Amino acid sequence: MSLLKALQWRYATKSFNDSKLIPQEDIEALKEGFNLSASSYGLQPVQLLLVQNKAIQKELVPLSMNQKQVGQASHLAIFCVKTALDADYVHEFFERIKAIRQTPDEVLAPFRTHIIESFEAKSDADIQLWGAKQAYLAMGNLLAVCADLGIDACPMEGFDPDQYDAFFDLKSKGLKSVLIMPMGYRAEDDPFATMKKVRKSIDESVTEIL
């Protein structure tokens, strides 16, 4: 289906078919789609945890405001951000640029210095807030990829990040969870699947300046 038709088809799925799994080839496509998400400076501060384990998913339901989709879905995507961003991380990014694009270091050095100084001036809280904005970009991108592949999803803020962080020991990995998204296939009896999409008219939501 075209992307626009796919976006018209998708909805925030309220009930998943808990016996239907996403094929591995589509999982690989979802992983690539996530990895291609835009991020500020191209720094990719978002780490995706992809859970496909019904026992773990059911344990996470009480930590997710008892939203049953977390336990039903084929996979649960957990969007995590780095809790700090140091010079070493920035250097790794620029080494990647040099390796892939063969860009001379003297061309990259001023930009690299600018980024390092910019993040050194930020508090850890500011860096995490910046990272969370990148996580929303990644989630939006992954939602579109899901829709394009005919995979249902439900983006969620409704979970306890501190409990998730403790459950997966994210602090030791320098990560913090910020968003979750169950993914899979809608249940046949989900009444929301047949409801008309409610949106403003395009004229109300878009202002063209000519």
Steps between C-alpha positions, in 0.01 A plus 500: 500500500612858449627676812198733515260205475704321765472799734124511441484128585701517823354582841612474862422132540315421821491121472755272332477144374732345760570188292622672183869590474671749270712307244874534548545663159265778609682532833821558304320770298374663821852500644636661186218756498577593860870531420419735210305740725603863495679639807654833593858521365452138388624388843239223548468524881200262501545130571217260416426202724293248307325249726346181365437297813143457622608423858698824522228696319237382749726606789516846344121545480467620864788742435309633197180621668358150444472559126441151365657572161846475660440134581303412187719647228744301291782735600545791739723785389659700784661828399791591726732801501852550622515656847824683411676584178877544530782591264583134436151441359536801269846384388357156413235671288761695305718195454195336339464797266866475398475126442180516294543828312879527496468859620834652606537565873591865442158554341318335791703639790319837543155334499618229740637762740174695480291195590727399789496851646123521455439184700759584764295813571181298557393331823421128500132595532525719190672220308227254598230746394678549167525121466128457574419729207709274278308199636171654386649545152606134498159384621322699229728350239446147630122554506512586131717196422256278692206640304682453170560133587142443616609462863285644776648709779400709799731785606498545879623743762290319762758295686731540800846582361675453836359150537589412142852632558534281808348195327752515214788644708521790258690729737806274479482534121482880513142494369156620605166385355274773363238337274355157426315359199336157477506367143319210336161437344159627606252263661189433294279622783677834557214748449743786438619333178182594312451849642545793266818700552436831675717784372466872437447602139827564317409870475479514880828321565715642220565865420666566166706817467546590134 
